[in-house]
Structures are given as structure tokens and as C-alpha cells.
Amino acid sequence: MELNGVKIGFAVTGSHCTVREVLNQIPRLIESGAEVYPVMSYSVDSIDTRFGKSSEWKELLKEATGHDIIKTIVDAEPIGPNVLFDIMVVAPCTGNTIAKLVNGITDTPVLMAVKAHLRNQRPVVMGISTNDGLGINAKNIGLLLNMKNIYMVPFGQDNPQVKANSLVANMSLVAEAIKSALKGKQLQPVIIQY
């Protein structure tokens, strides 16, 4: 029960190939004593892909957490003033979300949730999953690594021979990254080898 009583806002964005792997981490958090509140991007809320249907993801999230999904900007805004969470997780976190966050853009429920949470100077754990992490988004990841209250799930190149710029967090380390971030520490090593 290492996370006993910890309230976690858990935001899922549209790296659809990684969603199932991420959702498998939520029961681990709950078994550790955490209360998990789901937040969903517009993409995951509305797009069916070969990796799964949006209705399936919504059903899994609601069933696993027992909470309604925050899926609008209006619903996400009270996270800040009401100090709803001890920590937030964004996993998978797309390159699009990363780029918008470092540039202060708030046009999705996930970005509003993170912005609202950060106003309370509380930790956010990012589990990146992007095909351009070593390309156009490399600078944005570098900026995230230097942002106050932002912590990363350790990540690496998931398929360097086929997708040389792709970076993906090791989602099995989400719980460990949360525990470390709650202590104000980045889980090490940040860059791992798959």
C-alpha cells in the first residue's frame, strides 16, 4: 500500500498504440492504495483505431477507476482551484501534447488538467510516446526535463532501426516514477535502453 490515499489524476492522450499498455498500469496503482481519476484527450475519446475503439478505452477507464472520465476543458479546469490531485500522470503523452505544454497552449482536457494541477506546484509525471522524440520534438522534451514539477517515466528508443526518432517510456515504471516524483525526485536513469 505504498500509494495509500494518494489521489492521482491519470490523463491518457492519443498515442493509440500505447494506450492498452498504459491502462494495464492503473490496476497496479489502485492495488497500491491510490485513488485514480481518469482524464482523456479528445483523440482517445472519439477516435477508433486498429489498436482499439474509444468506447473500449472509456469503459476500461471507468470500470478500473470507478470515476467518471474528465473529457472536456470545462470539467478539467476545477482541478486547480479545488486542488483535486496529489499528482498527475500523462501517459501515453504524445509529441503534440508535449509541444503544446511547453508552449503554454491549453486546448484539450489533458492540457487544462496539467496546467490546473501545476498551478498548485504539485508533480506531473509524463510517460512519453512519440515518433518524433529525437526529431522535431527533441527540443520540447529537453524543455520538459528542465521544467519545475515535471518528472518523466524513463524512456528510450523503442525501435531505432525502423523508427530512429521514436521515443517511448517504459510504462511498467509508471508506479515507480510516481513514487519518486512524490518525493521530489526524478526516477533514474531517465534514458533507458529497450
C-alpha positions in Angstrom: 0.0 0.0 0.0 2.8 2.4 -0.9 0.4 4.9 -2.5 -2.2 4.6 0.1 -4.6 7.6 -0.1 -2.7 9.3 -2.9 -5.1 10.9 -5.4 -3.8 10.5 -9.0 -5.2 12.3 -12.0 -4.4 10.0 -14.9 -4.5 11.5 -18.3 -4.4 9.5 -21.5 -3.5 11.0 -24.9 -3.6 9.8 -28.4 -0.6 7.6 -28.8 -3.2 4.9 -29.6 -0.6 2.1 -30.0 0.4 2.5 -26.3 -3.0 3.0 -24.7 -3.6 -0.6 -23.7 -0.2 -0.9 -22.1 -0.8 2.2 -20.1 -4.2 1.2 -19.0 -2.7 -2.0 -17.7 -0.8 0.1 -15.1 -3.9 1.6 -13.5 -4.9 -1.6 -11.5 -1.4 -1.7 -10.1 -1.8 1.9 -8.8 -5.1 1.1 -7.3 -3.7 -2.1 -5.7 -1.0 0.1 -4.1 -3.8 2.1 -2.4 -4.1 5.1 -4.8 -7.3 6.6 -6.0 -7.2 7.2 -9.7 -9.2 9.8 -11.6 -9.2 9.5 -15.4 -8.7 12.3 -17.8 -8.9 11.7 -21.6 -7.9 13.7 -24.7 -10.3 14.4 -27.4 -8.5 12.0 -29.6 -8.8 9.0 -27.3 -12.4 10.0 -26.5 -13.5 10.0 -30.1 -11.2 8.0 -32.5 -11.3 4.3 -33.1 -8.1 2.8 -34.4 -6.7 -0.7 -35.2 -5.4 -0.6 -31.6 -8.8 -0.3 -30.0 -12.1 1.6 -30.0 -12.7 4.7 -28.0 -15.7 3.1 -26.4 -13.5 0.3 -25.2 -10.9 2.7 -23.6 -13.6 4.7 -21.9 -15.3 1.5 -20.5 -11.9 0.2 -19.2 -11.0 3.5 -17.6 -14.4 4.0 -15.9 -14.6 0.4 -14.7 -11.0 0.3 -13.4 -11.2 3.6 -11.6 -14.8 3.8 -10.5 -14.8 7.5 -11.6 -16.3 9.4 -14.5 -13.8 10.5 -17.1 -12.8 14.1 -17.3 -13.0 14.7 -21.0 -13.8 18.4 -21.5 -11.8 21.6 -20.8 -14.6 22.8 -18.6 -14.5 19.6 -16.5 -10.7 19.8 -16.2 -10.5 23.5 -15.1 -11.6 22.9 -11.4 -8.6 20.5 -10.8 -6.5 23.6 -9.9 -8.7 25.7 -7.7 -10.1 22.6 -5.9 -6.7 21.0 -5.5 -8.1 17.7 -6.6 -5.0 15.6 -7.1 -1.7 14.9 -5.3 0.0 14.0 -8.5 -0.9 13.8 -12.2 0.2 11.3 -14.8 0.1 11.9 -18.6 0.6 8.5 -20.3 0.9 7.9 -23.1 1.9 11.5 -23.7 2.1 12.4 -27.3 4.6 14.7 -29.0 1.6 17.0 -29.7 0.8 17.3 -26.0 4.4 17.8 -25.2 4.8 20.7 -27.7 1.6 22.4 -26.6 2.5 22.1 -22.9 6.0 23.6 -23.2 4.4 26.5 -25.3 1.6 27.2 -22.8 -1.2 26.0 -25.1 -4.3 24.8 -23.3 -6.7 23.5 -25.9 -7.5 20.0 -24.7 -8.8 18.5 -21.4 -5.4 16.9 -20.7 -3.5 20.2 -21.1 -6.1 22.1 -19.0 -5.8 19.3 -16.3 -2.0 19.6 -16.3 -2.0 23.4 -16.3 -4.6 23.5 -13.5 -2.6 20.9 -11.5 0.7 22.7 -12.0 -0.7 25.9 -10.6 -0.7 24.2 -7.2 3.1 23.4 -7.7 2.4 19.6 -7.5 4.2 16.9 -9.5 3.3 15.8 -13.0 4.7 12.5 -14.4 5.0 12.2 -18.2 5.1 8.9 -20.0 6.1 10.0 -23.4 5.2 8.1 -26.6 6.1 9.9 -29.8 7.5 9.1 -33.2 9.4 12.4 -33.3 11.1 12.5 -29.9 14.6 12.6 -31.4 13.3 14.8 -34.3 11.3 18.0 -34.1 10.1 17.3 -30.6 13.6 16.7 -29.1 13.9 20.3 -28.1 10.4 20.2 -26.4 11.4 17.1 -24.4 14.6 18.9 -23.3 12.5 21.8 -22.1 10.2 19.4 -20.2 13.2 17.8 -18.5 14.0 21.3 -17.1 10.5 22.3 -16.0 9.8 22.5 -12.3 7.4 19.8 -11.0 7.7 17.7 -14.3 9.0 14.2 -13.9 9.5 11.6 -16.7 8.8 7.9 -16.8 12.2 6.6 -18.0 12.2 6.4 -21.8 14.2 5.2 -24.8 14.2 4.4 -28.4 11.7 1.6 -28.9 12.6 0.7 -32.5 15.8 2.6 -33.7 16.3 0.6 -36.9 12.8 1.3 -38.2 11.8 4.5 -36.4 15.0 6.2 -35.5 13.3 9.3 -33.9 10.7 7.4 -31.9 10.9 7.5 -28.1 8.6 5.6 -25.7 8.5 5.4 -21.9 8.8 2.1 -20.2 5.2 2.2 -19.0 5.9 -0.6 -16.5 7.8 2.0 -14.5 4.8 4.4 -14.1 4.2 3.4 -10.4 7.9 3.8 -9.6 8.1 7.2 -11.3 5.0 8.3 -9.3 6.6 7.2 -6.0 9.8 9.0 -6.9 8.1 12.2 -8.0 6.1 12.4 -4.8 9.4 12.6 -3.1 10.5 15.4 -5.4 13.0 13.1 -7.3 13.3 12.0 -10.9 13.4 8.2 -11.3 16.8 7.3 -12.7 18.1 6.6 -15.2 15.8 8.8 -17.3 17.1 7.4 -20.6 16.9 3.6 -20.8 17.8 1.0 -23.5 15.0 -1.2 -24.7 
